[in-house]
Amino acid sequence: MPPLSRNMTLETRLDRAFQPLATAIETGRIPGGVLGLVTREGTRAMRAMGHAQTVPEKREMTATTWFDLASLSKVIFTTPRILALAEAGTIDLDAPLISVLPDLRQYDANAWVRRVSFRHCLGHQTPFPAVEPIYTYGRDPDLLRTFILQRDWRAGPPVYSDINFILLGFVLERLSGKTIRQMDPGPGFAFASDPKETAATEDCTWRHRILCGEVHDDNCSALEGAGHAGLFGTADSVLDFAQGLLDGTGAGPKAIELMRTRLSASRTHGFECARPGWPGGDKANAETIGHTGFTGTGLWIDFANGRAWTLLTNRVHPTRHFDSGIAELRRDVGDLVNAEQD
């Protein structure tokens, strides 16, 4: 391959970075995907390939296909709203969640969960378990909310846990008086989408159907909306969000600063930060933040170079129990987005 130039066009950069995705689709590891890049000034390039659905029938992937964004919901929906509340003085990020959720483990005043703060949750600095199949306890969303609030959660080392953002979602619900799904998801986003325009996800073993246009995340489905998952959008809407952070129009200045401020070696307020081996690739600079979603989605924002990229795939279609190579794909794409000529 010829060397990459620092002055290469966005289209050229896209051409190079798209190749690993094309290979993954051609070899049958991923049904389809969309790769998009945007600059701080609003220039963008995008390409789609493969199929939005293969089972029970095939539909082509397009640049306007909607995706279940999965955990990108954490950074596109929940994090900006929590940080806006902090910027407005409605909450103190270092105050415990019980300042808004006084009923959290209300029968045990000494419970460790009553000392967990908003900032702890944003940075995944809590002892909550990494995975918890809340949906196996029933389908009544109000009862499940109460269960989550009152459960004697087992404590472990700090790990990435959806429970952090489920609780932050409860905060948003309590302060607004609305459920998550009653809230405005933001321009270009929704909590469900037209199946004919949406990338299918899994043939769900407990809902007994191919999921398409309804949330894939089991806990979010049972809760009928939650702070950790459930947002749908297109590559354009994801890039619009990213550009808003790059140019400063998408959130308050303090909120954007906190999204870039490290709380640990791997996490900022809501986002992951660049480090060796992370999904954004090893060529990403220290001013890059990002996040991934279980369904095969991802967004990375490079503040130093004033650009962002999103890789959206349906890698769990028709099943999650398959080695799609998504981890390597994300890193390969990121390295090619960021590769420059010496």
N, C-alpha and C positions, 0 to 999 in steps of 0.2 A: 504494500500500500504506500502511496506517496505520503510524505510528512504532512502533518496538520499545521496550518498557519494560524498565528494569533489573530489575523485579520480575516479569517474564513467567514463566509456568510453563515447565518443560522441554518439555512437549507443544507449547506455542506456538512455542518456539524451534525444535523439530523440524519443525513445520509449515512454517515459513519456509525452513529450510535444506534441506528435502526437495524443494523446487520445482525447482531445477536438475537434480537426479537424475531427477525425473519427466519433465522436458522431454527429457533425453538419451535416456530409454527410449522415450518417445512418438515421437521423431523417428528412432528406429532406430539411434542411434549406439552404444548399449550395450544388451545383451539384458536385463539386470536388475541389481538391487542392493539393498543393505540399508544404512540409515543408523541409527546408534544413538548416544545420548548418555547419560552417566552423571555423577552428582555425587560428590563426596568422601564424602557421607553414604550413598550407595547408591541414590538415586532415579535411575531410568532411563526412557528413552522410546526406542521403536524402530519402524521402519516398513520394509516390503519392497514391492517392485514388480517387475513384469516376469517374465522367464523365467530359470530356472536353466540351461536347455538349450534350444536351438532346432534343433540338428542332431545326429542324424538325426530326432529327434522332440522335441516341446515338453514341458517340465516347468515348472511354476510356481515362481517364487522365493518363499520364505517367510522369516520372521524366524529360523527355526531351520536354514536351509540352511548346510551346511558349505562352507568356501572353502579353496582353496589360497592360503595367506597370503603365499607368495613371500618377499620380503625382510623382511617383518615378523618372520620367523624370526630375523633378526639381533638384533632388540631384545627380542623376547619370550622367545626360547630362549637364544641364545648369550651376549649381553651380560650378563644377570643372573648366569649361571653363571661367567663369567670374573671378574666383579666380586666374586662371593661367594668365589671362590678367593683373590682379592687381599685381601678383608676378613679371611679366615681365616689369612692369612700363607703360604698355599701357594705363591703366585707373587708376584713384585714387578712391578707394571705397567711399571716403567721398565727392567726387565731385558730382555735380548734373548730372542727366542723360543727360541734354542738352549739356554736354561736348561732347557727341557722337550723341545725337539726338536733334540738335538745333531747329528742327521744332516741338518739343513737345509743344503744345499750343502756337504756334508761334505768334498768334494774340493777346495774352494777356500776356504782359511781367511780370505782377504781379501775374499770376496764381500760386496757391500753388504747382501744379504738376511740375513746373519748378524748384522747390527747392528740389525735391525728389532725393535722392542719390542712388547709387548702393547698398550701405550697408543697407539703409532703405528697399529696395526691397528684398534683401536677407533675412532679418529678419522679413519681413511682418510688418514693423513699419510705414506704410503709411495709409492715410485715404481712400484708394480705397474701393469700395463696395465689400462685400464678394462674391457675385454672380452677374454676368451680362451676359444675354443671347445674346452675340454679334452675334451669328449665325442667329438670327432673323432679322438682318438688311441686309441680303443678302449673296450671295455665291461668290462674287468677292473678292479674297484674298487681292489684292492691295488696293481696295476701303476700305475694312475692316481695313487694317493697317492704312490708313489715318484717318479713323473714330476714331480709338482708340487714335491716336496721337493728334487729334484735339478736341476730345470731352471735354465738360465742365463737368468733373467728379464730382459727388456729394461727398462731404467730410463727413466722419463719424469717429468714433473711430477706432484706428488701429485694424485690424482683418486679419486673414489669407485670402489672396485674390490672385486669379490666375493672376490678372492684373499685379501684381508685376513681375511675371516671364514671362508674355507675353512681357512686355517692355524689360526685360533683354534679351529675345530672339531676339527682334528687334536690341538690341545692338550688339549681335553676328552676326546678318545678315548684319548690316551696316558696321561693321569692317572687315568682311570677304568678302563682296561682293557676298555672296551666301545666298540662302534661307536655312532655317533649314533643309529641306529635301534633299538639295544638299550637306550637310555636312556629314562627317564621324561620324556615331553614336557611334563608339567605338567597340572594340572587343566583339563579341558575341551579339551585339545589332543591331536593324534595325528599320525603321520607318513603316514597314509593314511586314507581314509574311504569309507563306503558310497556307491558311485556314485549310488544312488537318492536319496541325501540331500545330494548335493554339486553345487555349481555347476560345470558343465563349463568347460574351458579350450579348448585349441587342437586343431585337426585337425593332429596333428604330422606333419611331412614326413619324419622319419626313423624314427619309431616306427609310422607308418602307421595311426593310429587317433585317434579323438576321445579326449582325455585327460579323465578324470573320476574323481576319487578317488585318482589317482596324481600324483606331482609333475610340474609343468609344466617347471620349470627343467631344461635339458638336462644341465648339469654335475652337478647334484645327483642326477639320475636315474642317470647313468653311475657316479657315486661310490657309489651306493646309500646316500645319506645324507650330508649335509654341514652345515657351520655357517652357511651363508649363505642357505639356503632349505630347503623341505621340510616346514614345519609346516602343519597343517590345523586349522581351528577355526571356530567360529560367532561371530556378532557378540556374543553374550552372553559367550563365553569371552574375547574380546578386551577387552570392557569390564570384565570381572572383573579381568583383568591390570592395566588402567589404574587402576581404583579402588584396587587394592592399592598402587600407587605413590602415588596421591593421599593415601590414609589411613595410609601407612607400614607396612602389614602384608604387602606383597608382596615386599619385599626389605629387606636391612639398611640402616640409616640412611646409612652411608658409600656404599653402592652407589647409593642413590637420589640422594644429593648429587652423585656423579660423573656420573650420567646427566644431571644438570642443569648440569654444569660445562663451559663451553665450552673446546674445544681449538683452535678456529679460529672464523672469522666464521660458518661454516656448520655446524659439527659439535661435538657434545659427546662423551662417552664412549658411543658406540653410536648415538645419536640425531642427527637434524637439529635445529637450533635456529631460532627465529623470526628472519626477516630479510625485507627487501623482495623480493617475487616468489617466495617459497618456496611449497610446496604447501599449507601451512596457511592461506594467505590473508594479506593485508596488515593485517587488523584484529587479528591475533593479537598478544598482548603478549609482552614479552621473556622472560617466565617459561614460555613454551610450548615444548614439544619434540614431535617427531613423526617418523614414518617412512612411506615408501610401499613398495608391492610391485608388481612388474612386471605381475602378473595383473590389477591394478586395485584393489588393496587399500590401506588407509591407516589410521593411528592417530595422533591428536594429543592431547596431555595439557597442560592449562592449569593450572599449579599456583597461579597468582595468584587465579583465580576458582574453583578447586576443581571443575573439570569436564573431561571428555574426550569426544571423539567419534571414531567409526570409520565410515568409508565403505568398504564392501566391494562390489565389482562383479566381473563376469566379462567385462571389456572385451576380452579376447583371444579370446573365443569367437565364431565358430569360427576366427578368424585374428588374428594380431597385426598383419598388414599392412593396416591400415585406420585411418583417423583417427577415433578414438573421442572425441576432445576431452577425454580424462581429465585432462590438466593444468589446463585451464580449469575443468573441473567441480570438481576438488578445491579450487581457490582460491575459486570461487564459494560452495561449501558452507561452507568455513571462514569466509569473510567474513560469511555470514548467521548462522552459529553465534555469532559474536563481536560482531555488530552490536548497539549499544545506543543508546537515546535520549539525546540531549545534555541 
